[in-house]
């Protein structure tokens, strides 16, 4: 008897308090579980299975049913690893043990004294251990290994990870199985948004990569020739779900329909049962199912589910929330927990990208047209993103360089240590050695033969103390904090004389104006480096600020644009440039400028007397005798 057929006859949820349906397992409700359960028949192979799916779609049953089947037909030593010891105890108490109590052969084993312990079941012909990922995997060999919710496992720094340890447990057996189940959490790879690469997805990419497809109910489509006739709609491809909106852009209930991408047939929701009952897996790498060491991979999205929680109106509503103006967290949730796939970053629309790239210069300006060069830096948990810009005699702003520094400054000894590590890494990987560069290095380099006259660094939350200490050592530097309360466009803090407080919404609006509205390239233009030097990451971050869709009246105004958790660090460095430029124009002596020709340098000072008084000691402390050399 196949594992799935045995499960339908023997798995009964009558004792499982948390079960959605307190009756026997019915795989007609979850037909996508049949193949993952049948993959438990691993006789004669050293098999791996990887299952990726959204929460609450039955993915845990894929390993629970299979493991119960082995307790009857493949009795041996097994090991189940959960994200934590508490989770291990919870699943065993709430799900696994109640299911065994409904199977007569296993219920008899449970009744034997000392058969059940906090960390294992010991029956007459088998032993099954279970634990959390917070502890190293037991050194015992195990023919059967289950890795539950792999993306939530605790990492063990500087040691072999628990998944690799699990693989080692199977090496002494001629036949074995490593079964991994998880809802994807994160991206395909470490992302600029800060999302981490999903471990289960990396495992899935090494598998046969089987995706669950729904079958088109149009007879003409199903009769087409091919290896998988009619299997045209992947359950993760929610973009095939179409629906209507009212005048207020709200979903009209009952209008959701699933459109076949092959024939265009529109399926109403009442057809979803038949579409799934006749659905099936299409494996991207079927060759990986063959041989003595096959690796089965199974993935499904919420369109595979017949449960009310994933009714099509609810899926459509979630898709709307995760649209291109949606919050980053909603987009991650939608991709991971509804599509069952890694998070994929939403790109700026082509109009935004074209508008930003239109600012790329064909060549850099001549040094004898430059009035001054400035540094602006945005503080991250892991370092500093920075940008160098120059103001020219026509009041154009030229981007000269941008990048990332892990350190503000380093001693000679620290620098040698980091460079030695980089040299070893480069030799190992066969790449070029890139010497470590600090923000201090960036500040004192020359750009077009000119050093930055001033720099500005945001105080950066918990790194504020570190930033202030660094700024205190360099008379050219100031710290920055966005402030919307003051009447002035910017001013110096009364409590800390090297902190510039600026009205961030006003500077945001100015920057967006320069990016999207100002088209005169002769003066007051916002230039970027030549196109080949401007990365997709930079364009993506500069385009992160977009109209606020929740503010129907004024969301289109530049000052009301929002980033909705999109990474926008280089937008901030650009915005801070405008702050430090205004500050320099207002308070630097004219002798500090290179050419003394720019029209904007003659803008009359508008700061009130109180602010000027505050600045007086600063000018005398460091601007007296200030030299660009």
LUMMAR-812243 format. One record per residue (C-alpha): x, y, z; residue in one letter. Coordinates in nm, 2 decimals. Layout:
% LUMMAR-812243
     px     py     pz residu
      X      Y      Z      a
...
This chain:
% LUMMAR-812243
     px     py     pz residu
   0.00   0.00   0.00      x
   0.14   0.34  -0.10      x
   0.20   0.59   0.19      x
  -0.08   0.82   0.07      x
  -0.34   0.54   0.04      x
  -0.24   0.41   0.38      x
  -0.26   0.76   0.53      x
  -0.62   0.81   0.39      x
  -0.72   0.48   0.56      x
  -0.54   0.53   0.89      x
  -0.48   0.90   0.97      x
  -0.77   1.02   1.18      x
  -0.79   1.36   1.34      x
  -1.06   1.27   1.60      x
  -0.81   1.33   1.89      x
  -0.64   1.63   1.74      x
  -0.79   1.94   1.91      x
  -0.64   2.19   1.67      x
  -0.76   2.00   1.36      x
  -0.97   2.19   1.11      x
  -1.18   1.88   1.04      x
  -1.21   1.62   1.32      x
  -1.23   1.32   1.09      x
  -1.02   1.09   0.87      x
  -0.77   1.24   0.62      x
  -0.93   1.33   0.29      x
  -0.67   1.40   0.03      x
  -0.93   1.51  -0.22      x
  -0.92   1.83  -0.02      x
  -0.55   1.85  -0.06      x
  -0.45   1.65  -0.37      x
  -0.12   1.82  -0.39      x
  -0.01   1.62  -0.07      x
  -0.03   1.28  -0.24      x
   0.30   1.29  -0.42      x
   0.49   1.44  -0.12      x
   0.35   1.17   0.10      x
   0.43   0.89  -0.15      x
   0.79   1.02  -0.17      x
   0.83   0.85   0.18      x
   0.86   0.51   0.01      x
   1.24   0.55  -0.01      x
   1.33   0.17  -0.04      x
   1.66   0.12  -0.22      x
   1.75   0.49  -0.23      x
   1.93   0.75  -0.03      x
   1.67   1.01  -0.09      x
   1.61   1.38  -0.01      x
   1.28   1.56  -0.03      x
   1.22   1.93  -0.01      x
   0.87   2.08   0.04      x
   0.80   2.46   0.02      x
   0.45   2.58   0.08      x
   0.25   2.86   0.26      x
   0.14   2.82   0.62      x
  -0.20   2.65   0.69      x
  -0.21   2.45   0.37      x
  -0.12   2.11   0.52      x
   0.25   2.10   0.46      x
   0.33   1.95   0.80      x
   0.10   1.66   0.71      x
   0.34   1.58   0.43      x
   0.60   1.46   0.68      x
   0.37   1.36   0.97      x
   0.17   1.11   0.75      x
   0.49   0.98   0.59      x
   0.67   0.93   0.92      x
   0.37   0.75   1.06      x
   0.37   0.52   0.76      x
   0.74   0.43   0.83      x
   0.65   0.35   1.19      x
   0.44   0.06   1.04      x
   0.64  -0.03   0.73      x
   1.00   0.10   0.77      x
   1.07   0.06   1.14      x
   1.41   0.21   1.23      x
   1.58   0.50   1.40      x
   1.44   0.84   1.31      x
   1.52   1.20   1.41      x
   1.29   1.50   1.38      x
   1.43   1.85   1.43      x
   1.21   2.15   1.48      x
   1.29   2.52   1.51      x
   1.30   2.49   1.90      x
   1.25   2.25   2.18      x
   0.92   2.42   2.27      x
   0.79   2.37   1.92      x
   0.90   2.01   1.93      x
   0.70   1.96   2.24      x
   0.40   2.15   2.10      x
   0.37   1.95   1.78      x
   0.42   1.62   1.95      x
   0.16   1.69   2.21      x
  -0.10   1.86   1.98      x
  -0.06   1.67   1.66      x
   0.18   1.37   1.64      x
   0.08   1.18   1.96      x
  -0.30   1.22   1.91      x
  -0.26   1.08   1.55      x
  -0.07   0.78   1.68      x
  -0.34   0.72   1.95      x
  -0.59   0.67   1.66      x
  -0.38   0.40   1.50      x
  -0.43   0.07   1.69      x
  -0.08  -0.07   1.64      x
   0.09   0.26   1.75      x
  -0.16   0.32   2.04      x
  -0.06  -0.02   2.18      x
   0.31   0.08   2.17      x
   0.23   0.41   2.34      x
   0.07   0.22   2.63      x
   0.39   0.04   2.71      x
   0.57   0.19   3.02      x
   0.86   0.42   2.94      x
   0.77   0.42   2.57      x
   0.73   0.80   2.57      x
   0.99   1.04   2.70      x
   1.03   1.42   2.66      x
   1.27   1.38   2.37      x
   1.18   1.05   2.21      x
   0.94   0.76   2.14      x
   1.09   0.41   2.20      x
   0.87   0.13   2.06      x
   0.95  -0.24   2.02      x
   1.10  -0.20   1.67      x
   1.18   0.17   1.64      x
   1.31   0.47   1.82      x
   1.22   0.83   1.71      x
   1.40   1.13   1.86      x
   1.28   1.49   1.84      x
   1.45   1.82   1.93      x
   1.49   2.19   1.86      x
   1.75   2.34   1.64      x
   1.90   2.54   1.93      x
   2.10   2.23   2.03      x
   2.35   2.05   1.81      x
   2.21   1.74   1.63      x
   2.25   1.42   1.83      x
   2.55   1.21   1.73      x
   2.34   0.90   1.68      x
   2.29   0.77   1.32      x
   1.94   0.78   1.19      x
   1.80   0.63   0.87      x
   1.51   0.88   0.87      x
   1.56   1.25   0.93      x
   1.30   1.53   0.92      x
   1.39   1.90   0.91      x
   1.08   2.10   1.00      x
   1.06   2.48   0.93      x
   1.42   2.50   0.83      x
   1.42   2.88   0.77      x
   1.34   2.93   1.14      x
   1.63   2.72   1.27      x
   1.89   2.87   1.50      x
   2.23   2.92   1.33      x
   2.53   2.79   1.51      x
   2.82   3.03   1.44      x
   3.16   2.88   1.36      x
   3.02   2.52   1.36      x
   2.87   2.28   1.11      x
   2.50   2.37   1.08      x
   2.24   2.13   1.19      x
   2.12   2.04   0.84      x
   2.46   1.93   0.74      x
   2.48   1.73   1.07      x
   2.15   1.56   0.97      x
   2.30   1.46   0.64      x
   2.59   1.30   0.82      x
   2.36   1.09   1.03      x
   2.24   0.90   0.72      x
   2.59   0.81   0.58      x
   2.61   0.46   0.73      x
   2.28   0.35   0.57      x
   2.24   0.20   0.22      x
   1.89   0.36   0.21      x
   1.77   0.67   0.40      x
   1.56   0.98   0.37      x
   1.61   1.34   0.46      x
   1.28   1.52   0.45      x
   1.27   1.90   0.47      x
   0.95   2.11   0.51      x
   0.92   2.48   0.54      x
   0.73   2.80   0.45      x
   0.99   3.01   0.27      x
   1.10   3.31   0.47      x
   1.31   3.56   0.28      x
   1.45   3.59  -0.07      x
   1.63   3.38  -0.33      x
   1.95   3.55  -0.22      x
   2.05   3.82   0.04      x
   1.87   4.13  -0.09      x
   1.93   4.50  -0.09      x
   1.61   4.53   0.11      x
   1.77   4.34   0.40      x
   1.59   4.02   0.35      x
   1.80   3.71   0.38      x
   1.84   3.41   0.15      x
   1.59   3.14   0.23      x
   1.76   2.81   0.33      x
   1.47   2.59   0.22      x
   1.47   2.77  -0.12      x
   1.84   2.69  -0.17      x
   1.75   2.33  -0.09      x
   1.46   2.34  -0.33      x
   1.67   2.47  -0.62      x
   1.89   2.16  -0.58      x
   1.58   1.93  -0.61      x
   1.36   1.82  -0.91      x
   1.17   2.16  -0.85      x
   0.82   2.02  -0.89      x
   0.55   2.29  -0.90      x
   0.18   2.22  -0.85      x
  -0.03   2.31  -1.16      x
  -0.41   2.35  -1.18      x
  -0.58   2.19  -1.48      x
  -0.76   2.41  -1.73      x
  -1.13   2.31  -1.76      x
  -1.16   2.42  -2.12      x
  -1.18   2.09  -2.31      x
  -0.99   2.24  -2.61      x
  -0.70   2.33  -2.38      x
  -0.69   2.00  -2.21      x
  -0.69   1.81  -2.54      x
  -0.38   2.00  -2.67      x
  -0.07   1.78  -2.73      x
   0.21   1.78  -2.48      x
   0.36   1.61  -2.18      x
   0.12   1.78  -1.94      x
  -0.20   1.86  -2.13      x
  -0.42   2.11  -1.95      x
  -0.17   2.18  -1.66      x
  -0.14   2.54  -1.75      x
  -0.18   2.74  -1.42      x
   0.09   2.72  -1.16      x
  -0.07   2.75  -0.81      x
   0.20   3.01  -0.71      x
   0.12   3.24  -1.01      x
  -0.15   3.46  -0.85      x
  -0.11   3.71  -1.14      x
  -0.34   3.48  -1.34      x
  -0.62   3.57  -1.09      x
  -0.82   3.86  -1.23      x
  -1.09   4.07  -1.06      x
  -1.29   4.39  -1.10      x
  -1.25   4.71  -0.90      x
  -1.51   4.98  -0.83      x
  -1.47   5.36  -0.88      x
  -1.28   5.38  -0.54      x
  -1.04   5.11  -0.66      x
  -1.19   4.85  -0.42      x
  -1.24   4.49  -0.50      x
  -1.58   4.39  -0.62      x
  -1.68   4.07  -0.43      x
  -1.73   3.76  -0.64      x
  -1.56   3.89  -0.96      x
  -1.23   3.69  -0.91      x
  -1.16   3.44  -1.18      x
  -0.85   3.24  -1.27      x
  -0.75   3.29  -1.64      x
  -0.57   3.02  -1.83      x
  -0.25   3.18  -1.98      x
  -0.27   2.93  -2.27      x
  -0.63   2.96  -2.39      x
  -0.76   3.26  -2.20      x
  -1.05   3.06  -2.05      x
  -1.18   3.23  -1.73      x
  -1.25   2.99  -1.45      x
  -1.50   3.09  -1.18      x
  -1.41   2.99  -0.82      x
  -1.66   2.70  -0.82      x
  -1.43   2.52  -1.06      x
  -1.13   2.52  -0.83      x
  -1.20   2.18  -0.68      x
  -1.20   2.01  -1.02      x
  -0.90   2.22  -1.13      x
  -0.70   2.08  -0.84      x
  -0.84   1.73  -0.83      x
  -0.70   1.69  -1.19      x
  -0.40   1.90  -1.12      x
  -0.04   1.77  -1.09      x
   0.33   1.85  -1.04      x
   0.55   1.95  -1.33      x
   0.91   1.90  -1.24      x
   1.16   2.14  -1.38      x
   1.44   1.88  -1.34      x
   1.28   1.54  -1.37      x
   1.62   1.38  -1.41      x
   1.68   1.45  -1.04      x
   1.41   1.20  -0.96      x
   1.62   0.91  -1.10      x
   1.90   0.70  -0.96      x
   2.00   0.59  -0.62      x
   2.02   0.95  -0.47      x
   1.71   1.13  -0.60      x
   1.61   1.47  -0.47      x
   1.23   1.53  -0.49      x
   1.11   1.89  -0.47      x
   0.75   2.00  -0.42      x
   0.61   2.35  -0.41      x
   0.25   2.49  -0.41      x
   0.08   2.82  -0.35      x
  -0.26   2.91  -0.21      x
  -0.44   2.86  -0.54      x
  -0.39   2.49  -0.47      x
  -0.60   2.52  -0.15      x
  -0.97   2.46  -0.12      x
  -1.00   2.60   0.23      x
  -1.21   2.91   0.30      x
  -0.91   3.10   0.44      x
  -0.78   3.11   0.08      x
  -1.10   3.20  -0.10      x
  -1.02   3.38  -0.42      x
  -1.17   3.72  -0.30      x
  -0.93   3.70   0.00      x
  -0.63   3.61  -0.23      x
  -0.72   3.90  -0.46      x
  -0.75   4.14  -0.16      x
  -0.40   4.04  -0.05      x
  -0.27   4.08  -0.40      x
  -0.40   4.44  -0.40      x
  -0.24   4.52  -0.06      x
   0.10   4.39  -0.19      x
   0.08   4.60  -0.51      x
   0.36   4.82  -0.64      x
   0.28   5.09  -0.39      x
   0.24   4.84  -0.10      x
   0.45   4.81   0.21      x
   0.77   4.60   0.18      x
   0.65   4.38   0.47      x
   0.32   4.31   0.28      x
   0.51   4.22  -0.03      x
   0.73   3.98   0.16      x
   0.43   3.83   0.33      x
   0.25   3.79   0.00      x
   0.54   3.62  -0.18      x
   0.63   3.39   0.11      x
   0.30   3.31   0.27      x
   0.05   3.33  -0.02      x
   0.26   3.24  -0.33      x
   0.49   3.01  -0.14      x
   0.79   3.16  -0.32      x
   1.09   3.37  -0.22      x
   1.04   3.74  -0.19      x
   1.11   3.92  -0.52      x
   1.19   4.29  -0.51      x
   0.94   4.51  -0.69      x
   1.12   4.73  -0.94      x
   1.06   5.09  -1.01      x
   0.83   5.14  -1.31      x
   1.00   5.22  -1.64      x
   0.90   5.58  -1.63      x
   1.08   5.63  -1.30      x
   1.39   5.45  -1.42      x
   1.40   5.64  -1.74      x
   1.36   5.97  -1.56      x
   1.64   5.89  -1.32      x
   1.88   5.76  -1.58      x
   1.81   6.07  -1.80      x
   2.02   6.26  -1.54      x
   2.34   6.06  -1.62      x
   2.61   6.28  -1.75      x
   2.81   6.20  -2.07      x
   3.12   6.33  -1.91      x
   3.23   6.49  -1.58      x
   3.27   6.87  -1.55      x
   3.61   7.04  -1.58      x
   3.77   7.11  -1.24      x
   3.79   7.49  -1.31      x
   3.41   7.50  -1.32      x
   3.37   7.36  -0.96      x
   3.29   7.58  -0.67      x
   3.30   7.31  -0.40      x
   3.28   6.94  -0.33      x
   3.07   6.79  -0.05      x
   3.03   6.45   0.12      x
   2.70   6.31   0.25      x
   2.67   5.98   0.43      x
   2.37   5.77   0.55      x
   2.43   5.55   0.86      x
   2.33   5.18   0.85      x
   2.36   4.91   1.11      x
   2.64   4.76   0.91      x
   2.82   5.07   0.78      x
   2.78   5.39   0.58      x
   2.65   5.46   0.23      x
   2.81   5.78   0.10      x
   2.80   6.01  -0.19      x
   3.03   6.28  -0.32      x
   2.87   6.58  -0.51      x
   3.01   6.90  -0.65      x
   2.85   7.24  -0.71      x
   2.96   7.42  -1.03      x
   2.95   7.78  -1.14      x
   2.61   7.73  -1.30      x
   2.47   7.59  -0.98      x
   2.45   7.24  -1.13      x
   2.51   6.95  -0.88      x
   2.74   6.68  -1.01      x
   2.76   6.33  -0.87      x
   3.14   6.24  -0.86      x
   3.13   5.91  -0.66      x
   2.92   5.70  -0.43      x
   2.98   5.38  -0.24      x
   2.98   5.20   0.10      x
   3.22   5.19   0.39      x
   3.21   4.94   0.67      x
   3.42   5.17   0.90      x
   3.43   5.53   0.99      x
   3.81   5.51   1.07      x
   4.08   5.26   1.14      x
   4.41   5.26   1.31      x
   4.71   5.14   1.10      x
   4.71   4.81   1.29      x
   4.34   4.76   1.23      x
   4.37   4.85   0.86      x
   4.65   4.59   0.81      x
   4.45   4.33   0.98      x
   4.14   4.38   0.76      x
   4.36   4.41   0.44      x
   4.52   4.08   0.53      x
   4.18   3.91   0.56      x
   4.08   4.06   0.22      x
   4.40   3.94   0.06      x
   4.34   3.58   0.19      x
   3.98   3.59   0.07      x
   4.08   3.72  -0.27      x
   4.34   3.45  -0.31      x
   4.09   3.18  -0.21      x
   3.82   3.31  -0.45      x
   4.06   3.40  -0.73      x
   3.94   3.76  -0.73      x
   4.11   4.10  -0.70      x
   4.22   4.25  -0.37      x
   4.01   4.55  -0.28      x
   4.18   4.74   0.01      x
   3.96   4.85   0.29      x
   3.83   5.21   0.26      x
   3.70   5.41   0.55      x
   3.47   5.71   0.55      x
   3.77   5.91   0.67      x
   3.95   5.80   0.35      x
   3.66   5.92   0.14      x
   3.65   6.26   0.32      x
   4.02   6.33   0.25      x
   4.04   6.20  -0.11      x
   4.04   6.45  -0.40      x
   3.77   6.46  -0.66      x
   3.86   6.65  -0.98      x
   4.16   6.76  -0.77      x
   3.95   6.90  -0.49      x
   3.88   6.77  -0.14      x
   3.53   6.79   0.01      x
   3.49   7.12   0.19      x
   3.22   7.00   0.42      x
   3.05   6.67   0.50      x
   2.73   6.56   0.66      x
   2.64   6.22   0.83      x
   2.31   6.13   0.98      x
   2.32   6.03   1.34      x
   2.19   5.68   1.27      x
   1.99   5.57   1.57      x
   2.20   5.35   1.80      x
   2.52   5.45   1.62      x
   2.47   5.82   1.70      x
   2.74   5.83   1.97      x
   2.99   5.67   1.74      x
   2.91   5.92   1.46      x
   2.93   6.22   1.70      x
   3.27   6.11   1.82      x
   3.40   6.08   1.46      x
   3.25   6.41   1.36      x
   3.41   6.58   1.66      x
   3.75   6.49   1.53      x
   3.69   6.65   1.19      x
   3.61   7.02   1.15      x
   3.47   6.96   0.80      x
   3.19   6.73   0.93      x
   2.85   6.78   1.08      x
   2.58   6.54   1.18      x
   2.22   6.55   1.05      x
   1.87   6.48   1.19      x
   1.54   6.53   1.01      x
   1.31   6.77   1.20      x
   0.97   6.89   1.09      x
   0.89   7.11   1.39      x
   1.10   7.42   1.32      x
   1.00   7.72   1.11      x
   1.35   7.74   0.95      x
   1.45   7.52   0.66      x
   1.75   7.42   0.87      x
   1.93   7.53   1.19      x
   2.20   7.41   1.43      x
   2.10   7.23   1.74      x
   2.12   7.44   2.06      x
   2.23   7.13   2.25      x
   2.49   7.01   2.01      x
   2.66   7.27   1.79      x
   2.76   7.02   1.52      x
   2.41   6.88   1.46      x
   2.21   7.03   1.17      x
   1.84   7.00   1.21      x
   1.66   7.02   0.87      x
   1.30   7.00   0.76      x
   1.32   6.67   0.58      x
   0.99   6.69   0.39      x
   1.09   7.02   0.23      x
   1.43   6.89   0.12      x
   1.26   6.57   0.00      x
   1.03   6.78  -0.22      x
   1.32   6.98  -0.35      x
   1.52   6.66  -0.44      x
   1.21   6.50  -0.61      x
   1.17   6.82  -0.81      x
   1.52   6.81  -0.93      x
   1.48   6.44  -1.03      x
   1.14   6.44  -1.20      x
   1.06   6.80  -1.29      x
   1.38   7.01  -1.36      x
   1.48   6.94  -1.72      x
   1.71   7.24  -1.79      x
   2.06   7.08  -1.81      x
   2.24   7.42  -1.82      x
   2.18   7.53  -1.46      x
   2.05   7.40  -1.13      x
   2.05   7.05  -1.28      x
   2.09   6.72  -1.09      x
   2.36   6.52  -1.26      x
   2.45   6.15  -1.20      x
   2.76   5.98  -1.30      x
   2.79   5.84  -1.66      x
   2.53   5.56  -1.71      x
   2.77   5.27  -1.70      x
   2.88   5.38  -1.35      x
   2.52   5.41  -1.20      x
   2.41   5.07  -1.06      x
   2.06   4.93  -1.05      x
   2.09   4.94  -0.67      x
   2.14   5.31  -0.68      x
   1.85   5.37  -0.92      x
   1.63   5.15  -0.71      x
   1.70   5.34  -0.39      x
   1.67   5.68  -0.56      x
   1.33   5.57  -0.69      x
   1.21   5.44  -0.36      x
   1.00   5.75  -0.28      x
   0.66   5.73  -0.45      x
   0.32   5.89  -0.42      x
   0.13   5.80  -0.10      x
  -0.17   5.59  -0.23      x
  -0.34   5.62   0.11      x
  -0.35   6.00   0.09      x
  -0.60   6.05  -0.19      x
  -0.60   6.43  -0.18      x
  -0.24   6.52  -0.14      x
  -0.04   6.19  -0.18      x
   0.08   6.30  -0.52      x
   0.26   6.60  -0.38      x
   0.64   6.56  -0.36      x
   0.65   6.64   0.02      x
   0.40   6.36   0.08      x
   0.59   6.09  -0.11      x
   0.66   5.78   0.10      x
   0.91   5.49   0.08      x
   0.68   5.22   0.24      x
   0.98   5.04   0.38      x
   1.16   5.03   0.04      x
   1.53   5.08   0.08      x
   1.61   5.45   0.02      x
   1.96   5.51   0.16      x
   2.09   5.68  -0.15      x
   1.79   5.90  -0.17      x
   1.88   6.01   0.18      x
   2.24   6.08   0.09      x
   2.12   6.30  -0.20      x
   1.87   6.48   0.03      x
   2.14   6.54   0.28      x
   2.36   6.69   0.01      x
   2.10   6.97  -0.04      x
   2.11   7.03   0.34      x
   2.49   7.07   0.36      x
   2.50   7.28   0.04      x
   2.24   7.52   0.19      x
   2.44   7.53   0.51      x
   2.76   7.61   0.32      x
   2.61   7.88   0.11      x
   2.46   8.05   0.42      x
   2.77   8.03   0.65      x
   3.09   7.98   0.46      x
   3.29   8.29   0.37      x
   3.30   8.36   0.00      x
   3.68   8.31   0.00      x
   3.62   7.94   0.07      x
   3.47   7.88  -0.28      x
   3.69   7.78  -0.57      x
   3.56   8.01  -0.85      x
   3.33   8.25  -0.67      x
   3.10   8.28  -0.97      x
   2.79   8.07  -0.89      x
   2.47   8.27  -0.88      x
   2.34   8.08  -0.58      x
   2.64   8.20  -0.37      x
   2.49   8.55  -0.37      x
   2.16   8.44  -0.22      x
   2.10   8.67   0.08      x
   2.12   8.50   0.42      x
   1.77   8.44   0.55      x
   1.85   8.29   0.89      x
   1.72   8.48   1.19      x
   1.96   8.66   1.42      x
   1.93   8.39   1.69      x
   2.07   8.13   1.46      x
   2.35   8.35   1.35      x
   2.45   8.41   1.71      x
   2.46   8.04   1.77      x
   2.69   7.99   1.47      x
   2.94   8.26   1.56      x
   3.16   8.05   1.78      x
   3.17   7.78   1.53      x
   3.29   8.01   1.26      x
   3.56   8.15   1.48      x
   3.66   7.80   1.60      x
   3.72   7.64   1.27      x
   3.64   7.86   0.98      x
   3.90   8.11   1.09      x
   4.20   8.04   0.87      x
   4.01   7.76   0.69      x
   4.21   7.62   0.41      x
   4.12   7.39   0.12      x
   4.48   7.27   0.10      x
